[in-house]
Amino acid sequence: MPPTEAETVIAGDNVGKVFKDFWGRNKITALSDVDIQVPRGSIFGLLGPNGAGKSTLIKLILGHLYPTNGHLAIFGKSPRDVAAKNHIGYLPERSYLYKQLTAAEILKYFGMILNLSKEQIENRTRQLLEMVGLESARDRMSGEFSHGMGRRLGLAQALLNDPDLLILDEPTAGLDPVGCREVKDLIITLGKRGKTVLLTSHLLSDVEDVCDELMLLYGGRVQTVGKVDDLLRRQDRMSLEFPKVTDATLDAAVAALVNEVPRNAVTPGVPSENLERYFLRMVAQRDGDTETAGARMGKGVAEYLRDTEYKDHSLLTDSADSAIDTDTLQSLSTVEEAEPAKALDAAPQVSVDAAALDDLSGDPQAIEPNDDDEAIDKGLLDDLTK
């Protein structure tokens, strides 16, 4: 039975998007007749090759684009409704951060935009930076971050407001295996809390690990949609795993199976450890006793994202109540000036030749030619400029 409107976070019927050229003629049909229902508390995967329409659909959900036809609602409201946007967290495919601000300053800045209290900003900044493994880099400017560290910080920013709907566009792109595993654990934890997660990824193993449902787009149209377990289950095959036994016991088991299936359809083997689990185990053994200037293993999902009893949505106010403390915002805006000044103080002082500076900045016509300058053939110059 389909979810009711109260249980549906994203509801779209016959959604289409056509991009037009300069003359108003149809140029590209990005989406056609897309029906999407994302229940509350589900982890929904959006799959498809490049150009299938995934990013267009996400932009429609965020209200960045308007559908050409059809109806789309978020929390029962228009995607352009500010009250609906207050409950959304978004990690874009590329994270654009203020390069002259530190990781802590960036989270403080966005926390103020979200109208969080000073205490909430401090607590959540600490918890989020620990969660994404950037606590040792909290005072480094984001311009010094690697791509993967920037993705970790972008994820922390997307979670500042404890969103009810989290939209992740390629969340594990550029992350190391530790970061990938931690992001997947976070997504699963949020799902257990009743949060709704919509994610896109070309790493199908990640989608398989965390998603409850998925939709496959191709050519702007829905090709398949359903529960992951139902779509992936092979009804014509069975598997059996057990501890190691003697060859005689294994031969007897195979012989019993051969009574019903051909011998070449039975494939005995030894399971191997997943490479991701092996990598994580090796890094975990070194994480506590090895110094690094980069990202470390996170310390688990932030407490306020795990605690089901802590749900302070008073911070998610309507636009009329979301005024920001301008004095605090003004003090934050001076960070970019203060940081370079600190660097100049540490740098060696260089003396400037004032006379030479005056000569360079004066009237070019007043500068007398040096005797060593090469003479210019004015006649030849006149011929070239005719």
C-alpha positions as CSV (number, residue, x, y, z in Angstrom):
1,M,0.0,0.0,0.0
2,P,1.5,3.4,-1.0
3,P,2.4,5.8,1.8
4,T,-0.1,8.5,2.8
5,E,0.7,12.1,2.2
6,A,1.6,12.6,5.9
7,E,4.1,9.7,5.6
8,T,5.6,10.9,2.3
9,V,8.5,13.3,2.3
10,I,9.0,13.6,-1.5
11,A,5.9,13.2,-3.8
12,G,6.1,13.7,-7.5
13,D,3.5,12.9,-10.2
14,N,4.2,13.1,-13.9
15,V,7.2,15.4,-13.3
16,G,8.9,16.6,-16.5
17,K,11.6,19.1,-17.3
18,V,12.4,20.5,-20.7
19,F,15.3,22.9,-21.3
20,K,14.7,25.4,-24.1
21,D,17.1,27.2,-26.4
22,F,17.4,31.0,-26.9
23,W,14.3,31.1,-29.2
24,G,12.1,29.2,-26.7
25,R,12.2,25.9,-28.7
26,N,12.6,22.6,-26.9
27,K,16.2,21.7,-26.8
28,I,16.7,18.9,-24.2
29,T,14.1,16.8,-22.4
30,A,15.9,16.0,-19.1
31,L,12.9,14.3,-17.4
32,S,9.7,12.8,-18.7
33,D,6.7,11.5,-16.7
34,V,8.6,10.8,-13.5
35,D,6.6,9.5,-10.6
36,I,8.5,9.4,-7.3
37,Q,7.3,8.6,-3.7
38,V,9.9,8.7,-0.9
39,P,8.4,7.6,2.4
40,R,9.4,9.2,5.7
41,G,12.4,7.4,7.3
42,S,13.5,5.6,4.1
43,I,17.0,5.6,2.5
44,F,16.2,6.2,-1.2
45,G,18.9,5.6,-3.9
46,L,18.7,7.5,-7.2
47,L,20.7,5.7,-9.9
48,G,21.4,6.2,-13.5
49,P,24.3,6.8,-16.0
50,N,25.7,10.3,-16.7
51,G,23.0,12.5,-18.2
52,A,20.1,10.3,-17.0
53,G,18.4,13.2,-15.2
54,K,19.4,12.6,-11.6
55,S,20.9,16.1,-11.0
56,T,17.9,17.7,-12.7
57,L,15.5,15.9,-10.4
58,I,17.5,16.9,-7.3
59,K,17.5,20.5,-8.4
60,L,13.7,20.3,-8.8
61,I,13.4,18.9,-5.3
62,L,15.5,21.7,-3.9
63,G,13.5,24.3,-5.8
64,H,16.5,25.4,-7.9
65,L,14.6,24.5,-11.0
66,Y,10.9,24.6,-11.9
67,P,9.2,21.6,-13.5
68,T,7.9,22.0,-17.0
69,N,4.9,19.8,-16.2
70,G,3.7,17.7,-13.3
71,H,3.5,18.2,-9.6
72,L,6.2,18.0,-7.0
73,A,5.9,18.4,-3.2
74,I,8.3,18.3,-0.3
75,F,6.8,17.7,3.1
76,G,3.5,18.5,1.4
77,K,4.7,21.9,0.4
78,S,6.2,23.5,-2.7
79,P,9.9,22.9,-3.1
80,R,10.3,26.7,-3.1
81,D,8.6,27.1,0.3
82,V,11.1,28.4,2.9
83,A,9.5,26.4,5.7
84,A,10.2,23.2,3.7
85,K,13.8,24.2,3.0
86,N,14.5,24.7,6.7
87,H,14.2,20.9,7.2
88,I,16.5,20.0,4.3
89,G,20.3,19.3,4.4
90,Y,22.1,19.2,1.1
91,L,25.6,17.9,0.1
92,P,26.2,18.9,-3.6
93,E,28.4,16.9,-5.9
94,R,31.2,19.5,-5.5
95,S,31.7,21.3,-2.1
96,Y,32.5,25.0,-2.5
97,L,34.0,26.3,0.8
98,Y,35.4,29.7,1.9
99,K,39.1,29.1,1.4
100,Q,40.2,31.8,3.9
101,L,38.0,30.5,6.7
102,T,38.9,27.6,9.0
103,A,36.8,24.5,9.3
104,A,35.3,25.7,12.6
105,E,34.7,29.2,11.2
106,I,32.8,27.8,8.2
107,L,30.5,25.7,10.5
108,K,30.0,28.8,12.7
109,Y,29.0,30.9,9.7
110,F,26.5,28.4,8.4
111,G,25.2,27.8,11.9
112,M,24.4,31.5,12.2
113,I,22.6,31.5,8.8
114,L,20.5,28.6,10.2
115,N,19.7,30.8,13.3
116,L,21.3,28.3,15.7
117,S,22.1,29.5,19.2
118,K,25.8,30.1,20.2
119,E,25.7,27.0,22.4
120,Q,24.3,24.8,19.6
121,I,26.9,26.0,17.1
122,E,29.8,25.3,19.6
123,N,28.4,21.8,20.5
124,R,27.5,20.7,17.0
125,T,30.8,22.0,15.5
126,R,32.8,20.0,18.0
127,Q,30.6,16.8,17.5
128,L,30.5,17.1,13.7
129,L,34.3,17.7,13.3
130,E,34.9,14.7,15.5
131,M,32.4,12.6,13.5
132,V,34.0,13.4,10.1
133,G,37.6,13.0,11.5
134,L,38.6,16.7,11.2
135,E,38.9,17.6,14.8
136,S,42.7,18.0,14.4
137,A,42.2,20.3,11.4
138,R,39.5,22.5,12.9
139,D,41.8,25.6,12.8
140,R,43.2,25.0,9.4
141,M,41.9,27.1,6.5
142,S,39.8,25.0,4.1
143,G,41.9,26.2,1.2
144,E,44.6,23.9,2.5
145,F,42.3,20.9,2.5
146,S,42.5,18.0,0.1
147,H,39.4,17.1,-1.9
148,G,38.4,14.4,0.4
149,M,38.8,16.6,3.5
150,G,36.6,19.2,1.8
151,R,33.9,16.6,1.2
152,R,34.0,15.6,4.9
153,L,33.6,19.3,5.9
154,G,30.7,19.7,3.4
155,L,29.0,16.7,4.9
156,A,29.3,18.3,8.4
157,Q,27.8,21.5,7.1
158,A,24.9,19.6,5.6
159,L,24.1,18.1,9.0
160,L,24.2,21.3,11.1
161,N,20.5,21.8,11.3
162,D,19.7,18.1,12.1
163,P,17.7,17.9,8.8
164,D,14.6,15.7,8.4
165,L,15.5,15.2,4.7
166,L,19.2,14.8,3.8
167,I,20.0,15.0,0.1
168,L,23.5,13.6,-0.8
169,D,24.9,13.9,-4.3
170,E,27.8,11.5,-4.6
171,P,28.5,11.6,-0.9
172,T,31.5,9.2,-1.0
173,A,33.2,10.7,-4.1
174,G,36.8,11.5,-3.2
175,L,36.7,9.9,0.2
176,D,39.1,7.3,1.4
177,P,37.7,3.8,2.4
178,V,37.5,4.9,6.0
179,G,35.5,8.0,5.1
180,C,33.2,5.9,2.8
181,R,32.5,3.4,5.6
182,E,31.8,6.2,8.1
183,V,29.4,8.0,5.7
184,K,27.5,4.8,5.2
185,D,27.3,4.2,8.9
186,L,26.0,7.7,9.4
187,I,23.3,7.2,6.7
188,I,22.1,4.0,8.3
189,T,22.0,5.7,11.7
190,L,20.0,8.6,10.4
191,G,17.5,6.1,8.8
192,K,17.0,4.4,12.1
193,R,16.3,7.8,13.7
194,G,13.4,8.3,11.2
195,K,15.3,10.7,9.0
196,T,14.8,10.5,5.2
197,V,17.9,10.3,3.0
198,L,18.0,10.7,-0.8
199,L,21.3,9.8,-2.3
200,T,22.9,9.4,-5.7
201,S,26.1,7.5,-6.3
202,H,27.9,5.7,-9.1
203,L,29.4,3.4,-6.5
204,L,26.7,0.8,-6.6
205,S,28.1,-1.2,-3.7
206,D,27.5,1.9,-1.5
207,V,23.9,2.1,-2.6
208,E,23.4,-1.6,-2.0
209,D,24.9,-1.3,1.5
210,V,22.6,1.4,2.8
211,C,19.5,1.9,0.6
212,D,16.0,0.5,1.3
213,E,14.6,1.5,-2.1
214,L,16.0,2.7,-5.3
215,M,15.0,4.2,-8.6
216,L,16.8,3.7,-11.9
217,L,16.7,6.6,-14.4
218,Y,17.7,6.3,-18.0
219,G,17.0,8.9,-20.7
220,G,15.1,11.0,-18.2
221,R,12.5,8.2,-17.6
222,V,12.0,5.8,-14.7
223,Q,13.2,2.3,-15.8
224,T,12.6,0.5,-12.5
225,V,11.8,1.3,-8.9
226,G,11.3,-0.8,-5.8
227,K,12.8,-2.3,-2.7
228,V,16.4,-3.2,-3.0
229,D,16.1,-6.7,-1.7
230,D,13.2,-7.4,-4.1
231,L,15.0,-6.1,-7.1
232,L,18.3,-7.9,-6.4
233,R,17.0,-11.3,-5.2
234,R,17.6,-14.1,-7.6
235,Q,14.6,-16.3,-7.3
236,D,16.2,-19.1,-9.4
237,R,19.3,-19.4,-7.2
238,M,20.2,-20.4,-3.6
239,S,23.3,-20.1,-1.5
240,L,24.6,-22.0,1.6
241,E,27.5,-21.0,3.8
242,F,28.9,-23.1,6.7
243,P,32.2,-23.6,8.6
244,K,35.0,-25.6,7.0
245,V,34.3,-29.3,6.8
246,T,36.3,-32.3,5.5
247,D,36.5,-33.1,1.8
248,A,34.4,-36.2,2.4
249,T,31.6,-34.3,4.0
250,L,31.7,-31.7,1.2
251,D,31.6,-34.4,-1.5
252,A,28.6,-36.0,0.2
253,A,26.8,-32.6,0.3
254,V,27.5,-32.0,-3.4
255,A,26.3,-35.6,-4.2
256,A,23.0,-34.9,-2.5
257,L,22.5,-31.7,-4.5
258,V,23.3,-33.5,-7.7
259,N,20.1,-35.5,-7.3
260,E,18.2,-32.3,-8.1
261,V,20.5,-30.0,-10.1
262,P,23.3,-30.6,-12.7
263,R,26.8,-31.1,-11.2
264,N,28.2,-28.0,-13.1
265,A,25.5,-25.9,-11.3
266,V,27.1,-26.6,-7.9
267,T,30.2,-24.4,-7.2
268,P,31.9,-25.1,-3.8
269,G,34.3,-22.4,-2.7
270,V,35.9,-20.6,0.2
271,P,34.6,-17.1,1.1
272,S,37.1,-14.2,1.3
273,E,37.1,-11.1,3.5
274,N,35.8,-8.0,1.9
275,L,38.6,-5.6,0.9
276,E,36.8,-2.7,2.5
277,R,36.6,-4.5,5.9
278,Y,40.3,-5.5,5.6
279,F,41.4,-1.9,4.9
280,L,39.3,-0.6,7.8
281,R,40.8,-3.2,10.1
282,M,44.3,-2.3,9.1
283,V,43.8,1.5,9.5
284,A,42.0,1.1,12.9
285,Q,45.0,-0.8,14.2
286,R,47.3,2.2,13.4
287,D,44.9,5.1,14.0
288,G,45.6,5.5,17.7
289,D,49.5,5.4,17.6
290,T,50.3,7.2,14.3
291,E,50.5,10.9,13.9
292,T,48.8,12.5,10.8
293,A,48.0,16.0,9.6
294,G,45.2,14.6,7.5
295,A,41.8,13.1,8.4
296,R,41.6,10.4,11.1
297,M,39.0,7.8,11.7
298,G,35.8,9.5,13.0
299,K,34.6,9.0,16.5
300,G,31.2,7.7,15.5
301,V,28.0,9.6,14.6
302,A,27.6,12.9,16.4
303,E,25.6,12.6,19.6
304,Y,22.8,15.0,18.6
305,L,22.3,13.0,15.4
306,R,22.1,9.8,17.4
307,D,19.9,10.9,20.3
308,T,16.3,10.3,19.3
309,E,15.0,12.2,22.3
310,Y,17.0,15.4,21.4
311,K,15.0,17.0,18.6
312,D,15.1,20.7,19.1
313,H,13.2,21.9,16.0
314,S,12.7,25.4,17.5
315,L,15.8,26.3,15.6
316,L,14.0,25.5,12.3
317,T,11.8,28.6,12.3
318,D,9.8,30.1,9.5
319,S,11.4,32.8,7.4
320,A,9.7,35.6,9.4
321,D,11.4,34.5,12.6
322,S,14.8,33.7,11.2
323,A,16.5,37.0,11.8
324,I,20.3,36.8,12.3
325,D,22.2,38.7,14.9
326,T,23.9,41.3,12.7
327,D,26.5,42.2,15.2
328,T,27.7,38.6,15.4
329,L,27.6,38.3,11.6
330,Q,29.7,41.5,11.3
331,S,32.3,40.1,13.7
332,L,32.5,36.9,11.7
333,S,32.9,38.8,8.4
334,T,36.2,40.3,9.7
335,V,37.8,36.8,9.9
336,E,39.2,37.0,6.4
337,E,41.0,40.2,7.2
338,A,42.3,39.1,10.5
339,E,43.8,35.8,9.2
340,P,46.1,37.3,6.6
341,A,47.2,40.0,9.1
342,K,48.4,37.2,11.3
343,A,50.4,35.7,8.5
344,L,52.0,39.1,7.7
345,D,53.1,39.5,11.3
346,A,54.9,36.2,11.2
347,A,56.6,37.0,7.8
348,P,60.0,38.8,7.7
349,Q,59.7,42.6,7.2
350,V,60.8,43.8,3.7
351,S,62.1,47.4,3.4
352,V,60.8,49.4,0.4
353,D,62.8,51.9,-1.6
354,A,60.5,54.9,-1.5
355,A,62.3,56.8,-4.3
356,A,62.1,53.8,-6.6
357,L,58.4,53.4,-5.8
358,D,57.8,57.1,-6.6
359,D,59.5,56.7,-9.9
360,L,57.5,53.6,-10.8
361,S,54.2,55.2,-9.9
362,G,54.8,58.6,-11.4
363,D,54.0,59.9,-14.9
364,P,55.5,57.7,-17.6
365,Q,56.2,60.7,-19.7
366,A,58.3,62.2,-17.0
367,I,60.7,59.3,-16.9
368,E,63.8,60.2,-18.8
369,P,65.3,57.5,-21.0
370,N,68.5,55.9,-19.9
371,D,71.6,56.4,-22.1
372,D,71.9,52.6,-22.4
373,D,68.4,52.4,-24.0
374,E,68.3,51.3,-27.6
375,A,67.4,54.1,-30.0
376,I,64.1,53.6,-31.9
377,D,63.9,54.1,-35.7
378,K,60.9,56.5,-35.8
379,G,60.7,56.3,-39.6
380,L,60.4,52.5,-39.5
381,L,57.8,52.8,-36.7
382,D,55.7,55.3,-38.8
383,D,55.8,52.8,-41.7
384,L,54.6,49.9,-39.5
385,T,51.7,51.9,-38.0
386,K,50.3,53.4,-41.3
